[in-house]
Amino acid sequence: MNNVKLEDLPGVGEVTIKKLKDAGILTVRSLALYPPSMLQEDVGLGEKISEKLVKAAQDVENMGFESAKEIWEQRRNLKRITTGSANLDELLAGGIETRAVTEFFGEYRTGKTQIMHQLCVNVQLPYEQGGLEGNALYIDSEGTFRPERIIGMAEGLDLDYNKILKGIVVGRAYNSDHQILLVKKAPQMISENNIKLVIVDSLIGHFRSEYIGRGTLANRQQMINQHLHDLMRLSEIYDELAVAFTNQVSSKPDVFYGNPTTHTGGNIIAHGSTIRLYLRKGKGEQRIAKVVDAPNLPEADAIFSITDEGIKD
């Protein structure tokens, strides 16, 4: 990481700095990753100055080509968060990846929110125990965050639940616009609270209820696309940050053979996630997770359990 600050960029005065920081652009790296057209919209800067600022930031960050060997070195040192289940960790080559966006989709009661709660606890563990020694930011769009569940999971790991609860910042999203805004405010929270995990549970709920009918579909998909890119950008700005979200499912009426269940949100969400996991019910407490899409993982299944003490094998 270089030590150049926003203030050091050419032609950036106090007024521009304030506008950038109000929009959640706190570092040269985050500016370098921002599309100039969105900078105009989100920050209220002119076209020329937007292009100039992003270009200056990209020059500082040296954002050109690099060799595959350099990328391999970076990937070899990637940190991961344990899920609490050795089977699930093995499926994910060690746990939930940092610098990536992981999607969990499945029907009601397949364990999506349970895994999100468990990750909020596990991210706070020491590195040697599969944590990141950091805190969690939980954007709750469906009113399903439960501190008492966190307490049970913390006690299951012999952790002080008061300390664990303090390490989770929760934002309740009341509609899709509010949800988008909370993600845009995330950089401020990340830098002030040592956040190493950002969760959106669920990504699609508000969009599904607010954009009804075919006529609204294009607009809805565009909003979801921008929202996902905000999440992807977060995972690229911070070296030790994992992003995870849950997604709902719907039935495809035209499928006569095989599984008619599919994720909601269409191809936009499929392309917006780095790693995609489909959850379904097994026997009793057992759940089955399947890797549906990941650039470096084979399609495979893992069985895990949801217990009073959290996610286990």
C-alpha positions in Angstrom: 0.0 0.0 0.0 1.4 3.5 -0.8 1.1 6.4 1.6 -0.2 9.0 -0.9 -3.4 10.7 0.5 -6.3 12.2 -1.4 -5.0 15.6 -0.3 -1.7 15.0 -2.2 -3.3 14.5 -5.6 -2.9 17.5 -8.0 -5.7 20.0 -8.1 -7.6 18.6 -5.1 -8.7 21.4 -2.8 -10.6 21.2 0.6 -14.0 21.5 -1.0 -13.3 18.5 -3.3 -11.9 16.5 -0.4 -15.0 17.1 1.6 -17.3 16.0 -1.3 -15.2 12.9 -1.9 -15.2 11.9 1.8 -19.0 12.6 2.1 -19.5 10.1 -0.8 -17.4 7.5 1.1 -14.3 7.9 -1.1 -11.6 8.0 1.7 -8.5 6.7 0.0 -6.6 7.1 -3.3 -7.2 3.4 -4.0 -11.0 3.8 -3.7 -10.9 6.9 -6.0 -8.8 4.9 -8.5 -11.5 2.2 -8.6 -14.4 4.7 -9.1 -15.9 5.1 -12.5 -15.7 8.8 -13.6 -19.3 8.9 -14.7 -20.4 7.7 -11.2 -18.0 10.3 -9.6 -20.0 13.0 -11.4 -23.3 11.7 -10.1 -22.3 10.7 -6.6 -19.9 13.6 -5.8 -21.3 16.3 -8.0 -18.0 17.0 -9.9 -17.7 18.0 -13.6 -16.9 15.5 -16.3 -13.3 16.8 -16.9 -12.3 17.0 -13.2 -13.8 13.5 -12.6 -11.7 12.0 -15.3 -8.6 13.8 -14.3 -9.0 12.8 -10.6 -9.6 9.1 -11.4 -6.6 9.1 -13.8 -4.3 10.7 -11.2 -5.4 8.2 -8.6 -4.8 5.3 -11.0 -1.3 6.6 -11.8 -0.5 6.6 -8.1 -1.9 3.1 -7.6 0.0 1.9 -10.6 -3.1 0.3 -12.0 -1.8 -1.2 -15.3 -0.8 -4.7 -16.1 1.0 -7.2 -13.8 2.3 -10.7 -14.3 0.4 -13.8 -13.5 3.1 -14.7 -11.0 2.5 -11.4 -9.1 -1.2 -12.2 -8.9 -0.4 -15.8 -7.8 1.7 -14.4 -4.9 -1.2 -12.2 -3.8 -3.6 -15.1 -4.0 -1.4 -17.4 -2.1 -1.4 -15.0 0.8 -5.2 -14.4 0.8 -6.8 -14.5 4.2 -10.0 -16.5 4.8 -12.7 -16.7 7.5 -13.7 -20.1 8.8 -17.4 -21.0 8.5 -17.2 -23.2 11.6 -17.6 -26.3 9.5 -14.5 -28.1 8.3 -16.5 -29.6 5.5 -17.7 -26.2 4.3 -14.2 -24.7 4.7 -12.8 -27.5 2.6 -15.4 -26.9 -0.1 -14.3 -23.2 -0.1 -10.6 -24.0 -0.1 -10.2 -22.7 3.4 -13.2 -20.6 4.2 -14.8 -17.3 3.0 -12.3 -15.5 0.8 -11.3 -11.9 1.4 -11.1 -9.6 -1.7 -14.1 -11.5 -3.1 -17.9 -11.4 -3.0 -19.6 -14.6 -1.8 -23.3 -15.3 -2.5 -25.4 -17.8 -0.5 -28.8 -18.6 -2.0 -31.4 -21.1 -1.1 -35.0 -21.6 0.0 -36.4 -20.4 3.3 -34.7 -22.1 6.4 -31.7 -23.5 4.5 -29.2 -21.7 6.8 -28.3 -18.5 4.9 -28.9 -16.1 7.8 -27.4 -18.6 10.3 -24.1 -18.7 8.3 -24.1 -14.8 8.2 -24.4 -14.7 12.0 -21.6 -17.3 12.4 -19.3 -15.3 10.1 -19.9 -12.2 12.3 -18.5 -14.2 15.3 -15.7 -16.0 13.4 -14.3 -12.9 11.8 -13.3 -11.7 15.3 -11.3 -14.8 16.0 -7.4 -14.8 15.9 -5.8 -15.5 12.6 -4.6 -18.9 13.7 -8.1 -19.9 14.5 -9.5 -18.9 11.1 -10.5 -15.3 11.9 -9.3 -11.9 10.8 -9.1 -10.2 14.2 -11.6 -7.7 12.9 -15.2 -6.6 13.2 -18.4 -7.2 11.1 -20.8 -4.8 9.4 -24.2 -6.4 9.0 -26.8 -4.8 6.7 -30.1 -6.3 7.6 -32.8 -5.8 5.0 -35.3 -8.3 6.4 -35.2 -7.7 10.1 -33.6 -11.2 10.8 -30.5 -10.2 12.7 -30.7 -11.7 16.2 -28.2 -10.8 19.0 -29.3 -13.8 21.0 -28.2 -16.1 18.2 -24.8 -14.4 18.3 -24.6 -15.0 22.0 -25.3 -18.8 21.5 -22.6 -19.0 18.9 -20.1 -17.0 20.9 -20.7 -19.2 24.0 -20.2 -22.3 21.7 -16.7 -21.1 21.0 -16.0 -20.0 24.7 -15.9 -16.4 23.7 -17.1 -13.4 25.8 -20.4 -12.6 24.0 -20.4 -8.9 25.2 -17.1 -8.4 23.3 -18.4 -10.2 20.2 -21.6 -8.2 20.2 -19.6 -5.0 20.4 -17.7 -6.1 17.3 -20.8 -6.2 15.1 -22.2 -3.0 13.6 -25.8 -3.5 12.4 -27.6 -1.3 9.8 -31.3 -2.0 9.3 -32.2 -1.2 5.7 -35.8 -0.1 5.4 -36.1 0.1 1.6 -33.9 -0.5 -1.4 -32.6 3.1 -1.6 -31.7 3.0 2.1 -29.9 -0.3 1.5 -27.9 1.2 -1.3 -27.0 4.2 0.9 -25.8 2.0 3.7 -23.4 0.3 1.4 -22.2 3.7 0.1 -21.5 4.7 3.7 -19.6 1.5 4.4 -16.1 2.8 3.8 -16.5 5.3 6.7 -17.6 2.4 9.0 -14.8 0.2 7.7 -12.0 2.7 8.4 -13.4 3.7 11.8 -14.4 0.3 13.2 -11.7 -2.2 11.9 -14.4 -3.9 9.8 -13.1 -7.1 8.0 -16.5 -8.5 6.9 -19.5 -6.8 5.2 -22.8 -8.7 5.0 -26.0 -7.9 3.2 -28.9 -10.2 4.3 -30.7 -10.3 1.9 -29.6 -8.4 -1.2 -32.8 -8.8 -3.2 -35.7 -8.6 -0.7 -36.5 -4.9 -1.0 -36.0 -4.8 -4.8 -38.4 -7.7 -5.3 -41.1 -6.0 -3.2 -40.7 -2.5 -4.6 -40.2 -3.2 -8.3 -43.3 -5.1 -9.3 -44.3 -6.0 -12.9 -42.3 -6.4 -16.1 -42.2 -2.7 -16.8 -40.0 -2.0 -13.8 -37.5 -4.9 -14.5 -34.9 -3.0 -16.5 -34.8 -0.2 -13.9 -34.6 -2.8 -11.0 -31.7 -4.7 -12.7 -29.8 -1.5 -13.3 -30.1 -0.5 -9.6 -29.1 -4.0 -8.4 -26.1 -3.9 -10.8 -24.8 -0.6 -9.4 -25.4 -1.9 -5.8 -23.4 -5.1 -6.5 -20.6 -3.1 -8.1 -20.5 -1.0 -4.9 -20.0 -4.2 -2.9 -17.4 -5.5 -5.4 -15.5 -2.3 -5.2 -15.4 -2.6 -1.4 -13.8 -6.0 -1.7 -11.2 -4.6 -4.1 -10.3 -1.5 -2.0 -9.5 -3.3 1.2 -6.9 -6.1 1.3 -8.5 -7.9 4.2 -12.2 -7.6 3.7 -14.7 -10.3 2.8 -18.1 -9.5 1.4 -21.0 -11.9 1.7 -24.7 -11.6 0.8 -27.7 -13.8 0.9 -30.1 -14.2 -2.0 -33.6 -15.7 -2.4 -34.8 -18.3 -4.9 -37.7 -18.6 -7.3 -39.1 -21.4 -9.4 -38.6 -21.6 -13.1 -41.9 -22.7 -14.6 -40.4 -24.0 -17.8 -38.1 -26.6 -16.1 -39.6 -30.1 -16.4 -36.5 -32.1 -15.5 -33.9 -31.4 -12.8 -34.1 -28.6 -10.2 -36.6 -25.8 -11.1 -35.2 -23.7 -8.2 -33.0 -20.8 -9.3 -31.6 -17.7 -7.6 -33.4 -14.4 -8.0 -31.9 -11.4 -9.7 -30.9 -13.1 -13.0 -27.5 -12.9 -14.7 -26.7 -9.6 -13.1 -26.4 -11.1 -9.6 -24.7 -14.2 -11.1 -22.0 -12.0 -12.7 -21.7 -9.8 -9.6 -20.6 -12.6 -7.2 -17.2 -14.1 -7.2 -18.3 -17.3 -5.5 -21.8 -18.7 -5.4 -23.2 -21.3 -3.1 -26.6 -23.0 -3.3 -27.9 -24.2 0.1 -30.6 -26.9 0.5 -32.0 -28.9 3.4 -30.7 -32.4 4.3 -31.9 -34.7 7.1 -32.8 -32.9 10.4 -30.2 -30.2 11.2 -28.1 -31.1 8.2 -27.8 -28.7 5.3 -26.0 -29.2 1.9 -24.0 -26.5 0.3 -23.0 -26.7 -3.4 -20.5 -24.6 -5.2 -22.4 -23.4 -8.3 -19.9 -20.9 -9.6 -16.3 -20.0 -8.6 -13.3 -19.2 -10.8 -11.0 -21.5 -8.8 -13.3 -24.1 -7.2 -14.8 -27.3 -8.6 -18.5 -27.9 -8.5 -18.9 -30.0 -5.3 -21.1 -30.5 -2.3 -20.5 -30.3 1.5 -22.7 -31.3 4.4 -22.8 -29.1 7.5 -25.2 -28.8 10.5 -26.9 -25.9 12.2 -26.8 -26.5 16.0 -27.7 -24.3 19.0 -24.0 -23.5 19.1 -23.8 -22.5 15.5 -22.5 -23.9 12.2 -20.7 -27.3 12.7 -19.9 -30.4 10.7 
